[in-house]
């Protein structure tokens, strides 16, 4: 059994020991944005992110007594 596990471990670690031929490149853009965002678009974006994060937790806190009764 231990020989089988050693064989599996050897097969899995062999590619890591040989090294990787894949070169990873990231797609970074260093240019400024094509269209600038205005203050209204920025405010709407921040409001939507805040709502998406705070609304579910607010729902749970508002209905906490109902959840306590179910358990």
VMD Tcl script that draws the C-alpha trace (Angstrom):
set ca {
  {0.00 0.00 0.00}
  {2.78 2.44 0.86}
  {4.52 1.59 -2.43}
  {1.35 2.53 -4.29}
  {1.14 5.84 -2.44}
  {4.81 6.56 -3.17}
  {4.22 5.86 -6.86}
  {1.25 8.21 -6.97}
  {3.21 10.90 -5.14}
  {6.13 10.47 -7.55}
  {3.83 10.82 -10.58}
  {2.22 13.97 -9.18}
  {5.47 15.69 -8.20}
  {7.36 14.83 -11.40}
  {6.01 17.78 -13.46}
  {6.85 20.16 -10.62}
  {10.42 18.86 -10.48}
  {10.92 19.16 -14.24}
  {9.90 22.80 -14.29}
  {7.23 24.54 -16.24}
  {7.47 25.46 -19.91}
  {4.39 27.67 -19.69}
  {5.14 31.36 -19.50}
  {2.39 33.30 -17.80}
  {1.80 36.81 -18.98}
  {-0.68 39.21 -17.47}
  {-2.77 41.62 -19.49}
  {-1.88 44.93 -17.89}
  {-3.00 48.14 -19.54}
  {-1.03 51.24 -18.67}
  {-3.06 53.65 -20.78}
  {-5.72 55.89 -19.25}
  {-9.36 54.95 -19.70}
  {-10.98 55.71 -23.05}
  {-13.92 57.51 -21.42}
  {-13.60 59.16 -18.05}
  {-16.25 58.42 -15.45}
  {-18.21 61.39 -14.22}
  {-19.14 62.06 -10.61}
  {-22.70 60.78 -11.13}
  {-21.49 57.45 -12.55}
  {-19.02 57.11 -9.68}
  {-21.71 57.83 -7.09}
  {-24.10 55.32 -8.68}
  {-21.38 52.65 -8.76}
  {-20.45 53.19 -5.11}
  {-24.11 53.18 -4.09}
  {-24.76 49.89 -5.91}
  {-21.72 48.21 -4.34}
  {-22.75 49.44 -0.90}
  {-26.30 48.21 -1.42}
  {-25.09 44.81 -2.64}
  {-22.97 44.38 0.49}
  {-25.21 45.95 3.13}
  {-28.71 44.91 1.98}
  {-28.44 41.17 2.76}
  {-26.96 41.77 6.20}
  {-29.60 44.43 6.90}
  {-32.31 41.97 5.90}
  {-30.99 39.35 8.29}
  {-30.70 41.84 11.16}
  {-34.21 43.21 10.51}
  {-35.69 39.69 10.56}
  {-33.53 38.27 13.33}
  {-36.47 37.58 15.62}
  {-38.21 35.56 12.89}
  {-35.07 33.46 12.42}
  {-34.82 32.84 16.17}
  {-38.42 31.54 16.27}
  {-37.78 29.02 13.45}
  {-34.85 27.34 15.18}
}
mol new
graphics top color blue
foreach p $ca { graphics top sphere $p radius 0.5 }
foreach p [lrange $ca 0 end-1] q [lrange $ca 1 end] { graphics top cylinder $p $q radius 0.2 }
display resetview
